Structures are given as structure tokens and as C-alpha cells.
Amino acid sequence: MRACALFCCALACGGASGEPSEPVAVASSAGSTVGGVVTVSIVVNHAPRVLSIAAPSPLLIGQPAAVSATAIDADGDPLSWRWSSDCEGTFADRTASETTFVLASQPASGSCAMQVEADDGRGGHGDGTLIVQATPVKAVFAPQIGVTVQGALEAVPGEAVGFEVYAIDPQGGSLRFEWGCSAGTFETRSSDAGHARATFIAPACSPATVQVWSDVTDDAGATSRAAFGLRVPCG
């Protein structure tokens, strides 16, 4: 007759420890019975939960954008990360909670889904998604100085000298003109679209050349300078 071993285990929840235990009878191949206790521990793993995702909006093509995520794990397990996006681009480090993303091309939808997964290494994981706008980089060109006019290269103290500046904005916006000088004063200053003029009063004589300038600024804040030099010799 073929010998066999019989193993019986019944779980019962109870006891001071909260761990299920029950006496088990084991029949050996020799037919003897060995009394014993089997303790079964049930471990429940809680999946991590993504709390937040941060990214600038809009994303600009070719410009690094800082992205980050936070998550919580109820079991205190260390977390690993995995970033992805439905837009064409590159993450500096897909496995870091904080990294940068460079958008490679303009998505047809005009937006990108930034997705992150937190994994606890024990089969639990949590996901998060943030939708951000994506736009091409708007090129900004400084105003272009065209013709400049200076009434004289040399003056005596108190003499009036006229200056003019013509400029254009490559984006077609408006321009602001601001006059300045290292010495002396302005008698009049005026400007209209793309053109400014000023009447300058020469200061006291000086061996140094007097600097006169006009800063031209567009709507985007880009600035170009038209610079002049005026000699006011002594004697």
C-alpha cells in the first residue's frame, strides 16, 4: 500500500496577536501523528498615491521645463519613478521625481499630458497626469537702428546741438525712445512712430567726449541703443 502524508490546515482569526492560528495534525508516512501549530501572517501592501504634479504652462519648444511629482506610500516603502508624455520630447531623467522635459515639436492638440508613475517595488503603483499647454517659442528681435543724425561733432559750452534717431521694430510693434547723456542737458525731446529727435545743450568744456544716447525699446522689452559722441574742448 502506498504511503502518503496528510496535511490539514484550518485558519481561524483570533488570539491576542491578531494572527490566525490553528492546531494542525500531520500524518507521517509511517502512520504516526505529530501535533503542531502553524502561524499564518497576512501582509497587505498599500499602493502609493501620487499627490501632485508640477510643470510650467505653456511648454515652449526647445526650452527645458522643470517638472516634479510628489507621492505618499502608507507602508513607507521607497518609491521609484517613471515619467512619460504623449508629446514628442526628452526627459533629462525619467526615473527621478524632479527632472526637466524639453518639448521637441508642437503637438497638434496644443497641449501635452505629463504622466508619472510611482512604484513601491512590491507590486503597488500609483499614476498621475497633468495636462499643460504647449506653444512654439516666439522669437524676439531687438529694434533695428536705422539712420542717426548729429548736428555737430564739436560744440562750445551752452551751444544747442540737434540729434535724431530712426528705428524699426521687426515685429511691427510700437517703439519707445529714451534719451540720456553723460553731461549736459536736453532742451527738447520728442518722438513719433519710428523717429525721435532731441535738442541737446552742451555742458562746460571737458577733455572727455560727452556721451549722448537714445535707448529704443519695443513692446516685448527688447532694447537697442543709438550712441553719439560730442566734443566740448576747452580753449
PERA-V855471 format. One record per backbone hydrogen bond with DSSP energy under -1.0 kcal/mol. CO is the residue of the C=O (numbers start at 0). NH is the residue of the N-H. E is the energy in kcal/mol with one decimal. If there is no record, write none. Layout:
# PERA-V855471
CO_NH_E / CO_NH_E
This chain:
# PERA-V855471
5_26_-1.7 / 11_20_-1.2 / 19_39_-1.7 / 21_37_-1.1 / 23_35_-1.2 / 25_33_-2.2 / 27_30_-1.7 / 31_27_-2.8 / 33_25_-1.5 / 35_23_-2.5 / 48_71_-2.3 / 51_69_-2.1 / 53_67_-2.0 / 58_134_-2.9 / 59_62_-2.1 / 64_100_-2.4 / 66_98_-2.6 / 67_53_-2.9 / 69_50_-2.4 / 69_51_-1.5 / 71_48_-2.7 / 72_75_-1.9 / 79_118_-2.7 / 81_116_-1.8 / 83_114_-2.9 / 87_103_-2.6 / 89_101_-2.4 / 92_95_-1.2 / 93_82_-1.6 / 96_68_-1.4 / 98_66_-2.8 / 99_91_-2.6 / 100_64_-2.1 / 101_89_-1.8 / 102_61_-2.9 / 109_133_-2.3 / 111_131_-2.7 / 112_85_-1.1 / 113_129_-2.3 / 114_83_-2.4 / 115_127_-2.0 / 116_81_-1.3 / 117_125_-2.4 / 118_79_-2.6 / 123_119_-2.6 / 125_117_-2.8 / 127_115_-2.4 / 129_113_-3.4 / 131_111_-3.1 / 132_58_-3.2 / 134_60_-1.2 / 143_167_-2.0 / 146_165_-2.3 / 148_163_-2.4 / 152_230_-2.5 / 155_158_-2.3 / 158_201_-2.8 / 160_199_-3.3 / 161_150_-3.3 / 162_197_-2.5 / 163_148_-2.5 / 164_195_-2.5 / 165_145_-3.4 / 167_143_-2.7 / 168_171_-2.1 / 175_216_-2.3 / 177_214_-3.0 / 179_212_-2.7 / 184_200_-3.3 / 187_198_-2.3 / 189_196_-2.6 / 191_194_-1.8 / 193_166_-2.2 / 194_191_-2.9 / 195_164_-2.6 / 196_189_-2.4 / 197_162_-2.6 / 198_186_-3.2 / 198_187_-1.1 / 199_160_-3.0 / 200_184_-1.5 / 201_157_-2.4 / 209_229_-2.6 / 210_181_-2.3 / 211_227_-3.2 / 212_179_-2.4 / 213_225_-2.5 / 214_177_-2.0 / 215_223_-2.4 / 216_175_-2.4 / 217_220_-1.5 / 221_217_-2.3 / 223_215_-3.5 / 225_213_-2.3 / 227_211_-1.9 / 229_209_-2.9 / 230_154_-2.5 / 231_205_-3.0
